[in-house]
Amino acid sequence: MADCNNQNVNHNHINTEQAQAVVIMVPFPAQSHLNQLLQLSCLISSYGIKVHYVSSTIHNRQAIVRINGLNPLEIAKLHFHNLPTPASNSPPPKPDLMNKFPEHLQPAFDATLSLRQPVAEYLQNISLKAKRIVVIHDLLMSMVVQDVASIPNAESYVFTSISAYFHATFFGECLGKPFPIEQPKNVPSFEGCFTEEFLNFLALQDEPVKHRAGDIFNTCRAIEGPFIDLIEREDAAENRKLWAIGPMLPSKSFSANSQHKCLEWLDKQARNSVIYVSFGTTTSMLDEEIKELAMGLEQSKQKFIWVLRDADKCNVFDGEVRRAELPDGFVERVEGLGMVVRDWAPQPEILAHPSTGGFMSHCGWNSCLESITMGVPIAAWPMHSDQPRNSVLITEILKTGILLREWGQRAELVKASTIENVVKRLMASEEGNEIRKRADELAAAVRLSYEEGGASKAELDSFIAHITREQDGATTPISSACCNISSRAFDA
């Protein structure tokens, strides 16, 4: 696919003169956020609605290069607009910090604060050519899109890229509200989840976010019903609507990596015999952590695929990526038992493969949703941000995983013996089989939610009807076409 630059993006700028509604997506510049709004863009576009994806040149390019199973033909229907973003530093990750939050990405986060004026100008231009513009923005871009409030035919909706459980507990605790739903014991604190700089950045969104007309959550009631209901009651009290339309995964993988070597290797393995190990795009591990993990996987004698990559930099095309060292002779000793992947891996396909029976994960919300949808249980090793609370959701509330590392012990090195034990429990025990059974049952319920008559499908239809409504009432959606939720095996 061609690079996303001004020359080849702006040429397919659309004529929106007669458009009933045009959707403008404003993502936050981090991989999991870019990916979720790109998935939503494809869903909305499938209803025949024009969708503009508005970000910096680098992050538009990043979103396209890492389309993660989405259909390139659907991506081609979107209209990417490059914003003039000032140059910022792209420092390397700092794996030796006790706080695993990716503070090296803060320059990219701070650079978004300069985008308010160019976004406002772009929205004003589009507003002259459409009856209504619908701005869907990441919560962390609220300050950037706040001028929507001054455009008569524009309205904005916050897309929440975190779990409803984390959202309800985090913001409830920030406001000092008692949580009205019984919590598991020993829920991890928020201490160490974020840096002070990021919390200050988050605080900047407090006032601008109040302008929104509603909230969109990438989750469903089969997964988080009580927490969605709780947030929905608060939204209704403030005259806002809420739609829970997730998980937003494509029904069929169109990844360019469909012939990736790890998928060919998985084809040769027994059903549910392989644990997939990956800690996302914002985690960098210390050399000693990598050594203990390698030893733990080897000693478990369980089949594995391990994606060993450093965390993303602000500019993922910047080169100079640290290549973590493995113990001497490790790759040779585990030949046939497992494989180490150093490049970008097709995670949705790996999790959907029948041979994959477990997922050692940081519990980022994207990874949680993919794992839940595919019915793959998790060995939870949270690193920062929402991940400790997500691990509670997975292991204590949904009971589809095992906790590998307690959040309160995050300063301690996780030993190979602990990793070995948890891998064996998940992959080769009756306890693991029971967890896998619950994961399969939840996955079935989630898939039903996107079939005709399912809760997520109905809520997506409701949102489309809402944004395409006539001024004096709702109209029928432009189209009812929609991607169905993935099953464990993608369509042939």
C-alpha positions as CSV (number, residue, x, y, z in Angstrom):
1,M,0.0,0.0,0.0
2,A,1.3,3.5,-0.9
3,D,2.6,5.7,1.9
4,C,0.0,8.0,3.3
5,N,1.3,11.4,2.3
6,N,-0.4,14.6,1.2
7,Q,0.2,13.8,-2.5
8,N,-1.7,10.5,-2.5
9,V,-4.2,11.1,0.3
10,N,-5.8,14.4,-0.6
11,H,-6.5,13.5,-4.2
12,N,-9.5,11.4,-3.1
13,H,-11.0,14.2,-1.0
14,I,-14.8,13.8,-1.4
15,N,-17.5,16.1,-2.6
16,T,-19.7,16.3,0.5
17,E,-22.1,18.9,-0.8
18,Q,-25.2,16.7,-0.6
19,A,-24.0,14.6,2.3
20,Q,-26.5,14.0,5.1
21,A,-23.7,13.3,7.6
22,V,-20.0,13.2,7.3
23,V,-17.9,11.5,10.0
24,I,-14.6,12.9,11.1
25,M,-12.4,10.6,13.2
26,V,-9.7,12.1,15.4
27,P,-7.5,9.4,17.0
28,F,-4.9,9.6,19.7
29,P,-1.4,8.9,18.4
30,A,-0.7,5.6,20.0
31,Q,-1.1,2.2,18.2
32,S,-4.0,0.7,20.2
33,H,-5.9,4.0,19.9
34,L,-5.2,4.4,16.2
35,N,-6.2,0.8,15.5
36,Q,-9.5,1.0,17.3
37,L,-10.7,4.2,15.6
38,L,-9.6,2.7,12.2
39,Q,-11.8,-0.4,13.0
40,L,-14.7,1.9,13.8
41,S,-14.1,3.9,10.6
42,C,-14.5,0.8,8.5
43,L,-17.7,-0.2,10.4
44,I,-19.3,3.2,9.9
45,S,-18.1,3.4,6.2
46,S,-19.9,0.1,5.6
47,Y,-23.2,1.9,6.0
48,G,-22.4,4.2,3.1
49,I,-21.3,7.1,5.2
50,K,-18.2,9.2,4.2
51,V,-15.5,8.9,6.9
52,H,-12.4,11.1,7.2
53,Y,-9.5,9.9,9.4
54,V,-7.6,12.9,10.6
55,S,-4.2,12.7,12.2
56,S,-0.5,13.5,11.6
57,T,1.2,12.2,8.5
58,I,3.3,9.8,10.5
59,H,0.3,8.4,12.5
60,N,-1.9,8.1,9.4
61,R,0.9,6.1,7.8
62,Q,1.3,4.0,10.9
63,A,-2.4,3.2,11.1
64,I,-2.5,2.1,7.4
65,V,0.7,0.0,7.6
66,R,-0.6,-1.8,10.6
67,I,-4.2,-2.4,9.5
68,N,-4.3,-5.6,11.6
69,G,-6.6,-7.8,9.5
70,L,-8.9,-5.1,8.1
71,N,-9.8,-5.3,4.4
72,P,-7.6,-3.0,2.3
73,L,-10.6,-2.4,0.1
74,E,-12.5,-1.0,3.1
75,I,-9.5,1.1,4.1
76,A,-9.4,2.5,0.5
77,K,-12.9,4.0,1.1
78,L,-11.7,6.1,3.9
79,H,-10.4,9.7,3.5
80,F,-7.1,10.3,5.3
81,H,-6.2,13.9,6.1
82,N,-2.7,14.8,7.3
83,L,-2.5,17.5,9.9
84,P,0.6,19.7,10.1
85,T,2.2,18.5,13.3
86,P,5.3,20.2,14.6
87,A,8.4,18.0,14.9
88,S,8.9,16.3,18.2
89,N,11.5,14.1,19.7
90,S,11.3,10.4,19.3
91,P,13.4,9.1,22.2
92,P,14.0,5.3,22.7
93,P,12.0,3.4,25.3
94,K,13.4,3.2,28.9
95,P,13.1,-0.4,30.0
96,D,15.0,0.2,33.2
97,L,12.4,2.4,34.7
98,M,10.3,0.9,37.6
99,N,7.2,2.6,36.2
100,K,6.6,0.8,32.9
101,F,4.3,3.6,31.5
102,P,5.8,4.6,28.1
103,E,6.9,8.0,29.1
104,H,9.1,8.2,26.0
105,L,5.9,8.7,24.0
106,Q,4.9,11.9,26.0
107,P,6.5,14.2,23.3
108,A,4.0,12.8,20.7
109,F,1.1,13.2,23.2
110,D,2.2,16.8,24.0
111,A,2.5,17.6,20.2
112,T,-1.2,17.0,19.8
113,L,-2.0,20.1,21.8
114,S,-0.9,22.2,18.8
115,L,-3.6,20.6,16.6
116,R,-6.6,22.6,17.9
117,Q,-6.4,25.3,15.2
118,P,-5.8,23.1,12.2
119,V,-8.6,20.7,13.3
120,A,-11.0,23.6,13.8
121,E,-10.2,25.0,10.3
122,Y,-10.7,21.5,8.8
123,L,-14.0,21.1,10.6
124,Q,-15.2,24.5,9.5
125,N,-14.4,23.7,5.9
126,I,-16.3,20.4,5.9
127,S,-19.2,22.0,7.8
128,L,-19.9,24.2,4.7
129,K,-20.3,21.1,2.5
130,A,-22.4,18.7,4.7
131,K,-25.7,19.0,6.5
132,R,-24.1,17.5,9.6
133,I,-20.6,16.7,10.6
134,V,-20.1,14.1,13.3
135,V,-16.8,14.2,15.1
136,I,-15.8,11.0,16.8
137,H,-12.7,11.5,18.9
138,D,-10.5,9.8,21.3
139,L,-11.1,10.9,24.9
140,L,-7.5,12.1,25.0
141,M,-8.1,14.4,22.0
142,S,-11.0,16.3,23.7
143,M,-8.9,19.5,23.9
144,V,-8.0,19.3,20.3
145,V,-11.7,19.1,19.0
146,Q,-13.3,21.5,21.5
147,D,-14.2,24.0,18.8
148,V,-16.9,21.6,17.5
149,A,-19.1,23.4,20.0
150,S,-18.9,26.6,18.0
151,I,-20.0,24.9,14.7
152,P,-23.9,24.9,14.4
153,N,-24.1,21.7,12.3
154,A,-21.5,19.7,14.2
155,E,-21.7,17.4,17.1
156,S,-19.0,15.3,18.8
157,Y,-18.9,11.9,20.4
158,V,-16.1,10.5,22.6
159,F,-14.8,7.1,21.7
160,T,-13.5,5.3,24.8
161,S,-10.7,3.0,24.0
162,I,-10.6,1.4,27.5
163,S,-12.8,-1.1,29.2
164,A,-16.0,0.1,30.8
165,Y,-14.8,-1.5,34.1
166,F,-11.6,0.6,34.1
167,H,-13.5,3.8,33.0
168,A,-16.1,3.4,35.8
169,T,-13.6,2.6,38.5
170,F,-10.9,5.1,37.5
171,F,-13.1,8.2,37.0
172,G,-15.3,7.2,40.0
173,E,-12.3,7.1,42.3
174,C,-11.0,10.4,40.8
175,L,-14.3,12.0,41.7
176,G,-14.3,10.3,45.1
177,K,-17.5,8.4,44.4
178,P,-18.3,5.1,46.1
179,F,-18.4,2.2,43.6
180,P,-22.0,0.8,43.7
181,I,-21.0,-2.6,42.3
182,E,-19.3,-5.2,44.5
183,Q,-15.6,-5.4,43.7
184,P,-13.3,-8.4,43.9
185,K,-10.9,-8.4,46.8
186,N,-7.5,-6.9,46.4
187,V,-8.3,-4.7,43.5
188,P,-5.0,-3.0,42.4
189,S,-4.5,0.6,43.2
190,F,-3.8,3.2,40.4
191,E,-0.4,3.9,42.0
192,G,2.3,3.4,39.4
193,C,-0.1,3.1,36.5
194,F,0.7,6.5,35.0
195,T,3.3,9.2,35.1
196,E,2.6,12.6,36.6
197,E,3.2,14.1,33.2
198,F,0.5,12.0,31.6
199,L,-2.0,12.7,34.4
200,N,-1.5,16.4,33.8
201,F,-2.1,15.8,30.1
202,L,-5.3,13.9,31.0
203,A,-6.5,16.7,33.2
204,L,-6.3,19.1,30.3
205,Q,-9.2,17.2,28.7
206,D,-11.6,17.6,31.7
207,E,-13.4,20.8,30.5
208,P,-13.4,20.2,26.7
209,V,-14.8,16.7,27.0
210,K,-18.0,18.1,28.5
211,H,-19.0,19.4,25.0
212,R,-19.7,15.8,23.8
213,A,-23.2,14.6,22.8
214,G,-22.5,11.0,23.7
215,D,-20.1,8.2,24.4
216,I,-19.1,5.1,22.3
217,F,-17.5,2.2,24.0
218,N,-15.6,-0.6,22.3
219,T,-17.2,-3.3,24.5
220,C,-20.4,-5.2,24.8
221,R,-23.0,-6.1,27.4
222,A,-22.1,-9.7,27.3
223,I,-18.6,-8.8,28.6
224,E,-19.3,-5.7,30.8
225,G,-23.1,-5.3,31.2
226,P,-23.2,-4.0,34.8
227,F,-20.4,-1.5,34.2
228,I,-22.0,-0.3,30.9
229,D,-25.3,0.2,32.8
230,L,-23.6,2.2,35.5
231,I,-21.9,4.6,33.0
232,E,-25.2,4.8,30.9
233,R,-27.1,6.0,34.0
234,E,-24.6,8.8,34.5
235,D,-24.7,9.7,30.8
236,A,-28.5,9.8,30.9
237,A,-28.4,12.1,33.9
238,E,-26.3,14.5,31.9
239,N,-28.6,14.2,28.8
240,R,-26.1,12.2,26.8
241,K,-26.4,8.9,25.0
242,L,-24.2,5.8,25.2
243,W,-23.6,3.1,22.7
244,A,-21.6,-0.1,23.4
245,I,-20.8,-1.4,20.0
246,G,-17.8,-3.7,20.4
247,P,-15.8,-5.7,20.0
248,M,-15.1,-4.1,16.6
249,L,-13.2,-6.9,14.9
250,P,-13.4,-7.8,11.2
251,S,-15.3,-11.0,10.3
252,K,-12.5,-12.1,8.0
253,S,-8.7,-11.4,8.2
254,F,-7.2,-9.6,5.2
255,S,-3.8,-9.3,6.8
256,A,-0.8,-9.0,4.4
257,N,0.9,-11.4,6.9
258,S,-1.6,-14.2,6.3
259,Q,1.3,-16.4,5.2
260,H,3.4,-15.3,8.1
261,K,5.9,-18.1,9.2
262,C,4.3,-18.3,12.6
263,L,0.9,-19.2,11.0
264,E,2.5,-21.9,9.0
265,W,4.1,-23.2,12.2
266,L,0.8,-23.1,14.0
267,D,-0.8,-25.2,11.2
268,K,1.4,-28.1,12.3
269,Q,0.5,-28.0,16.0
270,A,-2.3,-29.7,18.0
271,R,-5.4,-27.9,18.9
272,N,-5.1,-25.5,22.0
273,S,-1.5,-26.6,22.4
274,V,0.3,-23.2,21.9
275,I,0.6,-20.2,24.2
276,Y,1.0,-16.9,22.5
277,V,3.2,-14.4,24.3
278,S,3.1,-10.7,23.5
279,F,3.1,-7.5,25.6
280,G,1.8,-5.0,23.0
281,T,3.4,-1.9,21.5
282,T,4.2,0.1,24.7
283,T,6.1,-2.4,26.8
284,S,9.9,-2.7,27.0
285,M,11.4,-5.4,29.2
286,L,14.7,-5.5,31.0
287,D,17.3,-7.9,29.8
288,E,16.9,-9.9,33.1
289,E,13.1,-10.0,32.6
290,I,13.6,-11.4,29.1
291,K,16.0,-14.0,30.4
292,E,13.6,-15.2,33.1
293,L,10.7,-15.3,30.6
294,A,12.8,-17.3,28.2
295,M,13.8,-19.8,30.9
296,G,10.2,-20.1,32.1
297,L,8.9,-20.9,28.7
298,E,11.6,-23.4,28.0
299,Q,11.2,-25.1,31.4
300,S,7.4,-25.3,30.9
301,K,7.9,-27.6,27.9
302,Q,4.7,-26.1,26.4
303,K,4.6,-24.9,22.8
304,F,4.8,-21.2,22.4
305,I,5.0,-18.2,20.0
306,W,6.8,-15.2,21.6
307,V,6.7,-11.8,20.0
308,L,9.8,-10.1,21.3
309,R,9.8,-6.4,20.2
310,D,10.7,-3.2,21.9
311,A,8.0,-0.6,22.6
312,D,7.1,1.7,19.8
313,K,8.8,5.1,19.6
314,C,6.9,8.3,18.8
315,N,7.8,7.8,15.2
316,V,7.7,4.0,14.5
317,F,9.5,4.6,11.1
318,D,12.5,6.2,12.9
319,G,14.7,3.0,12.8
320,E,17.3,2.3,15.4
321,V,15.2,-0.3,17.3
322,R,16.7,-2.1,20.3
323,R,17.1,-5.8,19.6
324,A,16.8,-7.6,23.0
325,E,19.2,-10.4,23.7
326,L,18.1,-13.9,24.4
327,P,20.0,-16.4,26.6
328,D,22.8,-18.2,24.8
329,G,21.6,-21.2,22.9
330,F,17.9,-20.5,23.7
331,V,16.7,-20.5,20.1
332,E,18.5,-23.7,19.3
333,R,17.2,-25.5,22.4
334,V,13.6,-24.6,21.8
335,E,13.6,-25.5,18.1
336,G,10.3,-27.4,17.5
337,L,9.0,-26.4,20.9
338,G,8.5,-22.7,20.1
339,M,9.4,-19.7,18.0
340,V,10.5,-16.1,18.6
341,V,9.0,-13.4,16.3
342,R,11.0,-10.2,16.1
343,D,8.8,-8.3,13.7
344,W,5.2,-7.2,13.5
345,A,3.0,-10.3,14.1
346,P,-0.5,-10.9,12.9
347,Q,-2.1,-11.1,16.3
348,P,-5.7,-11.5,15.3
349,E,-4.9,-14.5,13.1
350,I,-2.7,-16.1,15.8
351,L,-5.4,-15.8,18.4
352,A,-8.0,-17.1,16.0
353,H,-5.9,-20.2,15.1
354,P,-7.3,-23.4,16.5
355,S,-3.8,-24.4,17.8
356,T,-3.6,-21.3,20.1
357,G,-4.9,-22.3,23.5
358,G,-3.5,-19.4,25.7
359,F,-2.3,-15.9,25.6
360,M,0.4,-14.4,28.0
361,S,-0.6,-10.7,27.8
362,H,-0.1,-7.3,29.3
363,C,-3.9,-7.0,29.2
364,G,-4.2,-3.9,27.0
365,W,-7.8,-3.5,26.0
366,N,-7.2,-4.3,22.3
367,S,-5.6,-7.6,23.3
368,C,-8.2,-8.4,25.9
369,L,-11.0,-7.9,23.3
370,E,-9.3,-10.0,20.7
371,S,-8.6,-12.8,23.2
372,I,-12.2,-12.7,24.6
373,T,-13.7,-12.8,21.1
374,M,-11.5,-15.8,20.1
375,G,-12.1,-17.7,23.3
376,V,-8.5,-17.7,24.3
377,P,-7.7,-17.6,28.1
378,I,-5.1,-15.2,29.4
379,A,-2.1,-15.4,31.6
380,A,-2.2,-11.8,32.8
381,W,1.0,-9.8,33.3
382,P,-0.1,-6.1,33.5
383,M,2.5,-3.4,32.9
384,H,0.9,0.0,33.2
385,S,-2.2,2.2,32.5
386,D,-5.5,0.4,32.5
387,Q,-3.8,-3.0,32.4
388,P,-3.9,-3.8,36.1
389,R,-7.6,-3.2,36.3
390,N,-8.2,-5.1,33.0
391,S,-6.4,-8.1,34.5
392,V,-8.9,-8.0,37.4
393,L,-11.8,-8.0,34.9
394,I,-10.2,-11.0,33.1
395,T,-9.2,-13.1,36.1
396,E,-11.6,-12.2,38.9
397,I,-14.8,-11.0,37.2
398,L,-15.0,-12.9,33.8
399,K,-12.8,-15.7,35.2
400,T,-11.2,-16.3,31.8
401,G,-7.6,-16.1,32.9
402,I,-4.9,-16.5,35.5
403,L,-2.9,-13.7,37.1
404,L,0.8,-14.1,36.5
405,R,2.1,-11.1,38.4
406,E,0.4,-9.2,41.2
407,W,0.4,-5.4,40.7
408,G,1.7,-4.9,44.2
409,Q,4.8,-6.9,43.3
410,R,5.6,-5.0,40.1
411,A,9.0,-3.9,41.5
412,E,10.1,-7.5,41.9
413,L,11.6,-9.6,39.1
414,V,9.2,-12.3,37.9
415,K,11.2,-15.5,38.2
416,A,11.3,-18.3,35.6
417,S,9.7,-20.7,38.1
418,T,6.7,-18.5,38.4
419,I,6.3,-18.2,34.6
420,E,6.7,-22.0,34.2
421,N,4.1,-22.7,36.8
422,V,1.5,-20.3,35.4
423,V,2.1,-21.5,31.8
424,K,1.6,-25.1,32.9
425,R,-1.6,-24.2,34.9
426,L,-3.1,-22.5,31.9
427,M,-2.0,-24.9,29.2
428,A,-1.7,-28.4,30.9
429,S,-4.1,-28.7,33.8
430,E,-7.7,-29.3,34.7
431,E,-7.8,-25.7,36.0
432,G,-6.7,-24.4,32.6
433,N,-9.3,-26.6,30.8
434,E,-12.1,-25.1,33.0
435,I,-10.9,-21.6,32.3
436,R,-10.7,-22.4,28.6
437,K,-14.2,-23.7,28.7
438,R,-15.5,-20.4,30.2
439,A,-13.5,-18.4,27.7
440,D,-15.2,-20.4,24.9
441,E,-18.7,-19.8,26.4
442,L,-18.0,-16.1,26.7
443,A,-16.7,-15.9,23.1
444,A,-19.9,-17.5,21.8
445,A,-22.0,-14.9,23.7
446,V,-19.9,-12.1,22.3
447,R,-20.2,-13.4,18.7
448,L,-24.0,-13.5,19.1
449,S,-24.0,-9.9,20.1
450,Y,-23.0,-8.9,16.5
451,E,-25.5,-11.2,14.7
452,E,-28.8,-9.7,13.6
453,G,-30.8,-9.0,16.8
454,G,-27.7,-9.0,19.0
455,A,-27.0,-6.2,21.4
456,S,-23.9,-4.8,19.8
457,K,-25.4,-4.9,16.3
458,A,-28.5,-3.2,17.5
459,E,-26.5,-0.5,19.3
460,L,-24.4,0.2,16.2
461,D,-27.5,0.4,14.1
462,S,-28.9,2.8,16.7
463,F,-25.8,5.0,16.5
464,I,-26.0,5.2,12.7
465,A,-29.7,6.0,12.8
466,H,-28.9,8.8,15.3
467,I,-26.1,10.5,13.4
468,T,-28.0,10.2,10.0
469,R,-31.3,11.5,11.5
470,E,-33.2,14.3,9.9
471,Q,-33.3,17.5,12.0
472,D,-36.8,16.7,13.3
473,G,-36.3,13.0,14.0
474,A,-34.4,9.8,13.2
475,T,-34.2,8.2,9.8
476,T,-33.5,4.7,8.7
477,P,-29.8,4.0,8.5
478,I,-28.2,4.4,5.1
479,S,-27.3,0.8,5.1
480,S,-27.5,-2.1,7.5
481,A,-24.3,-3.7,6.2
482,C,-21.9,-4.5,9.0
483,C,-18.9,-6.6,9.8
484,N,-19.8,-9.6,11.8
485,I,-17.8,-10.5,14.8
486,S,-14.9,-12.9,14.4
487,S,-15.0,-16.6,15.4
488,R,-12.1,-18.7,16.4
489,A,-11.4,-19.5,12.8
490,F,-11.6,-16.8,10.2
491,D,-13.6,-17.4,7.0
492,A,-11.6,-19.2,4.3
